[in-house]
Amino acid sequence: GALEEVVYNLAGVLIGKATFLHLFLWHFVRDLRASFFFAFCGRYRQALQALRSALELLFAGIYFQDLRDGGDKGALEKAWERWLKGSVESFRKGLKVALKKKLVDQGVRKLVGRLYGEFSRAVHSLVRDEYELIVERDKTPARPASAFYEPEFLKEWFKLLLEVVCVFDTILRALPYQLDRETLKWVGLFEKLLGELRR
């Protein structure tokens, strides 16, 4: 909820200045919420896929905003068309833009690379697939609609979720926009929650 309030309150700051970024932040939060749903319903592979999508959206928003700010409408339109066709170049380029604009440092860049690799393994394989988990544990065939509760996975997923949210927090703090008091209040609450959860 606090994360959603932060993005909601950013509307007054970003609309008109960084509209692309704000649009992608909305979708970033949406995918984090989907990841929660999947994880707590025993859909672990899908939970990681949603985290990967959230990470991609965060950096794609930075990339598209940078193109928009640069004023090259043709480059923006071409990049947008490639993104709509499924290209992930906007994620990679967004990470480079974030480094160049000092929204992240090399440590965060390495963290993002590690997270993206972890999530990609879940997307492009049957790692953590419900079928694999059920068959491995029960030695019986799984039904297609089976869900599987695995406390160890939930702990691992939650750690990964916190790392994604910490990347967002780092970027939020580095944005070159003056945040209003209401947004700062929610950011403070959000960071307090993160601190408690890291313990």
CYANA upper distance limits for C-alpha pairs under 8 A (distance plus 0.5 A):
  1 GLY  CA      5 GLU  CA      6.76
  2 ALA  CA      6 VAL  CA      6.75
  2 ALA  CA    186 TRP  CA      6.60
  2 ALA  CA    187 VAL  CA      8.15
  2 ALA  CA    189 LEU  CA      7.41
  2 ALA  CA    190 PHE  CA      6.00
  3 LEU  CA      7 VAL  CA      6.98
  3 LEU  CA     29 VAL  CA      7.84
  3 LEU  CA    186 TRP  CA      8.20
  3 LEU  CA    187 VAL  CA      8.28
  3 LEU  CA    190 PHE  CA      6.89
  4 GLU  CA      8 TYR  CA      6.55
  4 GLU  CA     29 VAL  CA      7.01
  5 GLU  CA      9 ASN  CA      6.46
  5 GLU  CA    183 THR  CA      8.20
  5 GLU  CA    186 TRP  CA      6.98
  6 VAL  CA     10 LEU  CA      6.68
  6 VAL  CA    183 THR  CA      6.10
  6 VAL  CA    184 LEU  CA      8.48
  6 VAL  CA    186 TRP  CA      6.02
  6 VAL  CA    187 VAL  CA      6.55
  7 VAL  CA     11 ALA  CA      7.39
  7 VAL  CA     22 HIS  CA      7.95
  7 VAL  CA     25 LEU  CA      7.15
  7 VAL  CA     26 TRP  CA      7.16
  9 ASN  CA     13 VAL  CA      8.20
  9 ASN  CA    182 GLU  CA      7.38
  9 ASN  CA    183 THR  CA      5.72
 10 LEU  CA     14 LEU  CA      6.38
 10 LEU  CA     22 HIS  CA      7.91
 10 LEU  CA    179 LEU  CA      7.87
 10 LEU  CA    183 THR  CA      6.92
 11 ALA  CA     15 ILE  CA      5.88
 11 ALA  CA     22 HIS  CA      7.28
 13 VAL  CA     17 LYS  CA      7.93
 13 VAL  CA    177 TYR  CA      7.52
 13 VAL  CA    178 GLN  CA      7.72
 13 VAL  CA    179 LEU  CA      6.93
 13 VAL  CA    180 ASP  CA      7.85
 14 LEU  CA     18 ALA  CA      5.18
 14 LEU  CA     19 THR  CA      6.29
 14 LEU  CA     21 LEU  CA      8.13
 14 LEU  CA     22 HIS  CA      6.73
 14 LEU  CA    177 TYR  CA      8.30
 15 ILE  CA     19 THR  CA      5.23
 15 ILE  CA     22 HIS  CA      7.56
 18 ALA  CA     22 HIS  CA      6.88
 18 ALA  CA     65 GLN  CA      6.71
 19 THR  CA     23 LEU  CA      6.68
 19 THR  CA     65 GLN  CA      7.98
 20 PHE  CA     24 PHE  CA      6.85
 20 PHE  CA     61 GLY  CA      6.46
 20 PHE  CA     62 ILE  CA      8.44
 20 PHE  CA     64 PHE  CA      6.88
 20 PHE  CA     65 GLN  CA      5.77
 20 PHE  CA     68 ARG  CA      8.45
 21 LEU  CA     25 LEU  CA      6.66
 21 LEU  CA     58 LEU  CA      8.48
 21 LEU  CA     61 GLY  CA      4.99
 21 LEU  CA     62 ILE  CA      6.34
 21 LEU  CA     64 PHE  CA      7.84
 21 LEU  CA     65 GLN  CA      6.14
 22 HIS  CA     26 TRP  CA      6.86
 22 HIS  CA     61 GLY  CA      8.08
 23 LEU  CA     27 HIS  CA      7.22
 23 LEU  CA     61 GLY  CA      7.98
 24 PHE  CA     28 PHE  CA      6.54
 24 PHE  CA     57 LEU  CA      6.22
 24 PHE  CA     58 LEU  CA      6.78
 24 PHE  CA     60 ALA  CA      7.88
 24 PHE  CA     61 GLY  CA      5.49
 25 LEU  CA     29 VAL  CA      6.80
 25 LEU  CA     57 LEU  CA      7.77
 25 LEU  CA     58 LEU  CA      6.71
 25 LEU  CA     61 GLY  CA      7.67
 26 TRP  CA     30 ARG  CA      6.82
 27 HIS  CA     31 ASP  CA      6.72
 27 HIS  CA     54 ALA  CA      7.77
 27 HIS  CA     57 LEU  CA      7.43
 28 PHE  CA     32 LEU  CA      6.89
 28 PHE  CA     53 SER  CA      8.11
 28 PHE  CA     54 ALA  CA      4.99
 28 PHE  CA     55 LEU  CA      7.67
 28 PHE  CA     57 LEU  CA      6.17
 28 PHE  CA     58 LEU  CA      6.51
 29 VAL  CA     33 ARG  CA      6.77
 29 VAL  CA     54 ALA  CA      7.70
 30 ARG  CA     34 ALA  CA      6.82
 30 ARG  CA     54 ALA  CA      8.43
 31 ASP  CA     35 SER  CA      6.61
 31 ASP  CA     50 ALA  CA      5.87
 31 ASP  CA     51 LEU  CA      7.16
 31 ASP  CA     53 SER  CA      7.18
 31 ASP  CA     54 ALA  CA      5.79
 32 LEU  CA     36 PHE  CA      6.93
 32 LEU  CA     50 ALA  CA      7.16
 32 LEU  CA     51 LEU  CA      6.69
 32 LEU  CA     54 ALA  CA      6.79
 32 LEU  CA    161 LEU  CA      8.40
 33 ARG  CA     37 PHE  CA      6.92
 34 ALA  CA     38 PHE  CA      6.71
 34 ALA  CA     47 ALA  CA      7.73
 34 ALA  CA     50 ALA  CA      6.90
 35 SER  CA     39 ALA  CA      6.50
 35 SER  CA     46 GLN  CA      7.67
 35 SER  CA     47 ALA  CA      4.74
 35 SER  CA     48 LEU  CA      7.33
 35 SER  CA     49 GLN  CA      8.26
 35 SER  CA     50 ALA  CA      5.63
 35 SER  CA     51 LEU  CA      6.66
 36 PHE  CA     40 PHE  CA      6.68
 36 PHE  CA     47 ALA  CA      7.38
 37 PHE  CA     41 CYS  CA      6.64
 37 PHE  CA     47 ALA  CA      8.11
 38 PHE  CA     42 GLY  CA      6.80
 38 PHE  CA     43 ARG  CA      5.29
 38 PHE  CA     44 TYR  CA      6.97
 38 PHE  CA     46 GLN  CA      6.64
 38 PHE  CA     47 ALA  CA      5.41
 39 ALA  CA     43 ARG  CA      5.93
 39 ALA  CA     44 TYR  CA      5.79
 39 ALA  CA     46 GLN  CA      8.25
 39 ALA  CA     47 ALA  CA      5.68
 39 ALA  CA    154 LEU  CA      7.22
 39 ALA  CA    157 TRP  CA      8.01
 40 PHE  CA    154 LEU  CA      8.23
 41 CYS  CA    147 ALA  CA      7.22
 41 CYS  CA    148 PHE  CA      8.42
 41 CYS  CA    149 TYR  CA      8.18
 42 GLY  CA    130 GLU  CA      8.11
 42 GLY  CA    147 ALA  CA      5.32
 42 GLY  CA    148 PHE  CA      5.33
 42 GLY  CA    149 TYR  CA      5.66
 42 GLY  CA    150 GLU  CA      7.84
 43 ARG  CA     47 ALA  CA      6.68
 43 ARG  CA    129 ASP  CA      8.24
 43 ARG  CA    130 GLU  CA      7.13
 43 ARG  CA    147 ALA  CA      6.69
 43 ARG  CA    148 PHE  CA      7.80
 44 TYR  CA     48 LEU  CA      6.92
 44 TYR  CA    128 ARG  CA      6.69
 44 TYR  CA    129 ASP  CA      7.25
 44 TYR  CA    130 GLU  CA      7.58
 44 TYR  CA    153 PHE  CA      7.90
 45 ARG  CA     49 GLN  CA      6.78
 45 ARG  CA    122 ALA  CA      6.22
 45 ARG  CA    123 VAL  CA      7.65
 45 ARG  CA    126 LEU  CA      8.36
 45 ARG  CA    127 VAL  CA      7.75
 45 ARG  CA    128 ARG  CA      5.93
 45 ARG  CA    129 ASP  CA      5.87
 45 ARG  CA    130 GLU  CA      7.94
 46 GLN  CA     50 ALA  CA      6.66
 46 GLN  CA    123 VAL  CA      8.43
 47 ALA  CA     51 LEU  CA      6.97
 47 ALA  CA    157 TRP  CA      8.33
 48 LEU  CA     52 ARG  CA      6.75
 48 LEU  CA    119 PHE  CA      6.05
 48 LEU  CA    122 ALA  CA      6.95
 48 LEU  CA    123 VAL  CA      8.08
 48 LEU  CA    157 TRP  CA      7.90
 49 GLN  CA     53 SER  CA      6.77
 49 GLN  CA    119 PHE  CA      6.70
 49 GLN  CA    120 SER  CA      8.11
 49 GLN  CA    122 ALA  CA      7.21
 49 GLN  CA    123 VAL  CA      6.21
 50 ALA  CA     54 ALA  CA      6.67
 51 LEU  CA     55 LEU  CA      6.75
 51 LEU  CA    119 PHE  CA      7.64
 51 LEU  CA    161 LEU  CA      7.59
 51 LEU  CA    164 VAL  CA      8.12
 52 ARG  CA     56 GLU  CA      6.69
 52 ARG  CA    115 LEU  CA      8.43
 52 ARG  CA    116 TYR  CA      6.80
 52 ARG  CA    119 PHE  CA      5.91
 52 ARG  CA    120 SER  CA      7.66
 53 SER  CA     57 LEU  CA      6.58
 54 ALA  CA     58 LEU  CA      6.72
 55 LEU  CA     59 PHE  CA      7.10
 55 LEU  CA    116 TYR  CA      8.15
 55 LEU  CA    164 VAL  CA      7.39
 56 GLU  CA     60 ALA  CA      6.40
 56 GLU  CA     88 VAL  CA      8.04
 56 GLU  CA     90 SER  CA      8.43
 56 GLU  CA     91 PHE  CA      5.64
 57 LEU  CA     61 GLY  CA      6.45
 57 LEU  CA     91 PHE  CA      7.75
 58 LEU  CA     62 ILE  CA      7.19
 58 LEU  CA     91 PHE  CA      8.45
 58 LEU  CA    168 PHE  CA      8.09
 59 PHE  CA     63 TYR  CA      6.72
 59 PHE  CA     90 SER  CA      7.65
 59 PHE  CA     91 PHE  CA      5.57
 59 PHE  CA     92 ARG  CA      8.09
 59 PHE  CA     93 LYS  CA      8.35
 59 PHE  CA     94 GLY  CA      5.07
 59 PHE  CA     95 LEU  CA      6.29
 59 PHE  CA     98 ALA  CA      8.17
 60 ALA  CA     64 PHE  CA      6.57
 60 ALA  CA     90 SER  CA      5.35
 60 ALA  CA     91 PHE  CA      5.32
 60 ALA  CA     93 LYS  CA      8.23
 60 ALA  CA     94 GLY  CA      5.90
 61 GLY  CA     65 GLN  CA      6.47
 61 GLY  CA     94 GLY  CA      7.84
 62 ILE  CA     66 ASP  CA      6.64
 62 ILE  CA     94 GLY  CA      5.86
 62 ILE  CA     95 LEU  CA      8.43
 62 ILE  CA     97 VAL  CA      7.62
 62 ILE  CA     98 ALA  CA      7.40
 63 TYR  CA     67 LEU  CA      6.82
 63 TYR  CA     90 SER  CA      6.56
 63 TYR  CA     91 PHE  CA      7.91
 63 TYR  CA     93 LYS  CA      6.68
 63 TYR  CA     94 GLY  CA      4.58
 63 TYR  CA     95 LEU  CA      8.24
 63 TYR  CA     97 VAL  CA      6.88
 64 PHE  CA     68 ARG  CA      6.61
 64 PHE  CA     76 LEU  CA      7.36
 64 PHE  CA     79 ALA  CA      8.49
 64 PHE  CA     80 TRP  CA      8.31
 64 PHE  CA     90 SER  CA      8.02
 64 PHE  CA     94 GLY  CA      8.23
 65 GLN  CA     69 ASP  CA      6.53
 66 ASP  CA     70 GLY  CA      6.59
 66 ASP  CA     97 VAL  CA      7.91
 67 LEU  CA     71 GLY  CA      7.15
 67 LEU  CA     72 ASP  CA      7.13
 67 LEU  CA     73 LYS  CA      8.33
 67 LEU  CA     75 ALA  CA      7.67
 67 LEU  CA     76 LEU  CA      6.12
 68 ARG  CA     72 ASP  CA      7.39
 68 ARG  CA     73 LYS  CA      7.52
 68 ARG  CA     76 LEU  CA      7.01
 72 ASP  CA     76 LEU  CA      6.86
 73 LYS  CA     77 GLU  CA      6.62
 74 GLY  CA     78 LYS  CA      6.71
 75 ALA  CA     79 ALA  CA      6.58
 76 LEU  CA     80 TRP  CA      6.47
 77 GLU  CA     81 GLU  CA      6.65
 78 LYS  CA     82 ARG  CA      6.79
 79 ALA  CA     83 TRP  CA      6.63
 79 ALA  CA     90 SER  CA      7.89
 80 TRP  CA     84 LEU  CA      6.68
 81 GLU  CA     85 LYS  CA      6.86
 82 ARG  CA     86 GLY  CA      7.08
 82 ARG  CA     87 SER  CA      5.98
 83 TRP  CA     87 SER  CA      5.28
 83 TRP  CA     88 VAL  CA      7.13
 83 TRP  CA     89 GLU  CA      8.06
 83 TRP  CA     90 SER  CA      7.35
 88 VAL  CA     92 ARG  CA      7.42
 89 GLU  CA     93 LYS  CA      6.47
 90 SER  CA     94 GLY  CA      6.14
 91 PHE  CA     95 LEU  CA      6.77
 92 ARG  CA     96 LYS  CA      7.04
 93 LYS  CA     97 VAL  CA      6.70
 94 GLY  CA     98 ALA  CA      6.54
 95 LEU  CA     99 LEU  CA      6.81
 95 LEU  CA    109 ARG  CA      7.68
 96 LYS  CA    100 LYS  CA      6.67
 97 VAL  CA    101 LYS  CA      6.49
 98 ALA  CA    102 LYS  CA      6.42
 98 ALA  CA    103 LEU  CA      5.37
 98 ALA  CA    104 VAL  CA      6.25
 99 LEU  CA    103 LEU  CA      6.54
 99 LEU  CA    104 VAL  CA      5.81
 99 LEU  CA    105 ASP  CA      6.52
 99 LEU  CA    106 GLN  CA      7.91
 99 LEU  CA    109 ARG  CA      8.08
102 LYS  CA    174 ALA  CA      7.71
103 LEU  CA    170 THR  CA      7.62
103 LEU  CA    171 ILE  CA      5.57
103 LEU  CA    174 ALA  CA      5.52
103 LEU  CA    175 LEU  CA      7.09
104 VAL  CA    108 VAL  CA      6.27
104 VAL  CA    109 ARG  CA      7.15
104 VAL  CA    170 THR  CA      7.25
104 VAL  CA    171 ILE  CA      6.83
104 VAL  CA    174 ALA  CA      8.24
105 ASP  CA    109 ARG  CA      6.73
106 GLN  CA    110 LYS  CA      6.67
107 GLY  CA    111 LEU  CA      6.81
108 VAL  CA    112 VAL  CA      6.59
108 VAL  CA    167 VAL  CA      7.37
109 ARG  CA    113 GLY  CA      6.74
110 LYS  CA    114 ARG  CA      6.70
111 LEU  CA    115 LEU  CA      6.62
112 VAL  CA    116 TYR  CA      6.47
112 VAL  CA    164 VAL  CA      8.43
112 VAL  CA    167 VAL  CA      8.19
113 GLY  CA    117 GLY  CA      6.68
114 ARG  CA    118 GLU  CA      6.75
115 LEU  CA    119 PHE  CA      6.64
115 LEU  CA    160 LEU  CA      7.91
115 LEU  CA    164 VAL  CA      8.40
116 TYR  CA    120 SER  CA      6.43
117 GLY  CA    121 ARG  CA      6.79
118 GLU  CA    122 ALA  CA      7.31
119 PHE  CA    123 VAL  CA      6.84
120 SER  CA    124 HIS  CA      6.46
121 ARG  CA    125 SER  CA      6.34
121 ARG  CA    127 VAL  CA      7.43
122 ALA  CA    126 LEU  CA      7.13
122 ALA  CA    127 VAL  CA      5.95
122 ALA  CA    128 ARG  CA      7.25
122 ALA  CA    129 ASP  CA      8.49
126 LEU  CA    132 GLU  CA      7.75
127 VAL  CA    132 GLU  CA      7.99
128 ARG  CA    132 GLU  CA      7.19
128 ARG  CA    133 LEU  CA      7.05
129 ASP  CA    133 LEU  CA      6.87
130 GLU  CA    134 ILE  CA      6.58
130 GLU  CA    146 SER  CA      7.47
130 GLU  CA    147 ALA  CA      6.75
130 GLU  CA    148 PHE  CA      6.72
131 TYR  CA    135 VAL  CA      6.54
131 TYR  CA    141 PRO  CA      8.31
131 TYR  CA    142 ALA  CA      6.02
131 TYR  CA    143 ARG  CA      8.20
131 TYR  CA    144 PRO  CA      8.13
131 TYR  CA    146 SER  CA      8.15
132 GLU  CA    136 GLU  CA      6.38
133 LEU  CA    137 ARG  CA      6.65
133 LEU  CA    148 PHE  CA      7.75
134 ILE  CA    138 ASP  CA      6.27
134 ILE  CA    139 LYS  CA      7.79
134 ILE  CA    140 THR  CA      7.78
134 ILE  CA    141 PRO  CA      8.04
134 ILE  CA    142 ALA  CA      6.57
134 ILE  CA    148 PHE  CA      7.15
135 VAL  CA    139 LYS  CA      5.18
135 VAL  CA    140 THR  CA      5.75
135 VAL  CA    141 PRO  CA      6.28
135 VAL  CA    142 ALA  CA      6.78
142 ALA  CA    146 SER  CA      6.89
150 GLU  CA    154 LEU  CA      7.01
151 PRO  CA    155 LYS  CA      6.88
152 GLU  CA    156 GLU  CA      6.84
153 PHE  CA    157 TRP  CA      6.40
154 LEU  CA    158 PHE  CA      6.45
155 LYS  CA    159 LYS  CA      6.80
156 GLU  CA    160 LEU  CA      6.87
157 TRP  CA    161 LEU  CA      6.57
158 PHE  CA    162 LEU  CA      6.65
159 LYS  CA    163 GLU  CA      6.85
160 LEU  CA    164 VAL  CA      6.87
161 LEU  CA    165 VAL  CA      6.73
162 LEU  CA    166 CYS  CA      6.52
162 LEU  CA    194 LEU  CA      7.94
162 LEU  CA    198 ARG  CA      8.46
163 GLU  CA    167 VAL  CA      6.83
164 VAL  CA    168 PHE  CA      6.96
165 VAL  CA    169 ASP  CA      6.69
166 CYS  CA    170 THR  CA      6.66
166 CYS  CA    194 LEU  CA      8.36
167 VAL  CA    171 ILE  CA      6.86
168 PHE  CA    172 LEU  CA      6.52
169 ASP  CA    173 ARG  CA      6.69
169 ASP  CA    191 GLU  CA      8.23
170 THR  CA    174 ALA  CA      6.92
171 ILE  CA    175 LEU  CA      6.71
179 LEU  CA    183 THR  CA      6.65
179 LEU  CA    184 LEU  CA      6.83
180 ASP  CA    184 LEU  CA      6.74
181 ARG  CA    185 LYS  CA      6.59
182 GLU  CA    186 TRP  CA      7.00
183 THR  CA    187 VAL  CA      6.60
184 LEU  CA    188 GLY  CA      6.50
185 LYS  CA    189 LEU  CA      6.86
186 TRP  CA    190 PHE  CA      6.43
187 VAL  CA    191 GLU  CA      6.54
188 GLY  CA    192 LYS  CA      6.59
189 LEU  CA    193 LEU  CA      6.71
190 PHE  CA    194 LEU  CA      6.78
191 GLU  CA    195 GLY  CA      6.64
192 LYS  CA    196 GLU  CA      6.82
193 LEU  CA    197 LEU  CA      6.64
194 LEU  CA    198 ARG  CA      6.65
195 GLY  CA    199 ARG  CA      7.35
